């Protein structure tokens, strides 16, 4: 599967060689062909998209530049607010809710000339690793529809992989952009905490959540980061200044770059064919002039335990706002308390309830210090271990996901095996750092493998340099086969 990238689409629309309307119709055509099978979207906003594309075409005709993403179709994860357009978080509890405003990232894409084509499916409230926890049914992996696309941003990853849109947005709390990117064979970026505005992102774990792009190419992902990133006065966690100038450094190469392979992410639990691809990636970076060595980051082994205390705790607090009064669905009952219970019982799915109960428990009096407090200390340890590694290395690499895409239904019975999908991605969120997944060949089953490039806070430039070299090496390897 090979589809046009965003940069070339925007270049041809800006030059007047193609119209945004033609580009849109081509993508809507692909959606019409395969969406029933894939279910990437909760909603395709065809009419709005046609109006937006027409406005882009009118701007070009009038001699105005619609922006760096002129006429580029984009799919938006359905936990990002879109004004007047249903935003469901793939949950029944938000049924009927239409946000009165656009998320900052949605506004910025529109201002850059992009054409929003729809809202993509996700695990309910972004809790999951397979998109099977959606109240509206699973999304399927375009490479093999018996497999999951990963999650929670599975719809956004599948939309790009299936050619429904060249770029999409997701959110990443513990790996929800990088893991589905890996499983669907596309690029996915989780920027440094605070670099991309979360105004209008429905909150899950507020100390972990970050918005980022999916794309076919590293260059497209870099451009989307620059477009949506940078300071937003409306988000109190937003870092001052612009997104690092990653697009300018994509062809810098990796000569002299110090790359560490994270020892703890290469052993137990990692499929041998996936580990082999990471070693091949390391060799490609070394061949391009980087120095590559193994490095131990011991505290990452506590990542999963710390995450499943911090994330549910924050989720239980964030999701308390869905009470049948302020948003979406309400199940009527005799008293307010009974109404809230009935609404939440009917509105939330099993995984969301599991997280709310776990989070409420770990925050309760008498347990707070033992659980939440300890998890926060582990986070500090993890940051210290990463800091020590980043004194010696500019970037680190690891698998993104321990395996290639697994079969639908394979892990739904056992939440713990599902949680293990994120062992390599979670530490980045706990540390507040940057990381991205780059497709790097296939596993023994012929399905995509993603290599994760990790960087310290604001280390996006070296991260993208390494990613660009890996992308070129994977292309050369694929071409040689
Ligand atoms: N899979 C992880 C979870 O279920 C991460 C989800 C995410 O990043 N939103 O919490």
Boltz pocket constraint, residues with backbone or C-beta under 6 A from the ligand:
constraints:
  - pocket:
      binder: B
      contacts: [[A, 125], [A, 126], [A, 127], [A, 128], [A, 129], [A, 151], [A, 152], [A, 171], [A, 172], [A, 173], [A, 174], [A, 175], [A, 176], [A, 177], [A, 204], [A, 311], [A, 418], [A, 422]]
      max_distance: 6.0
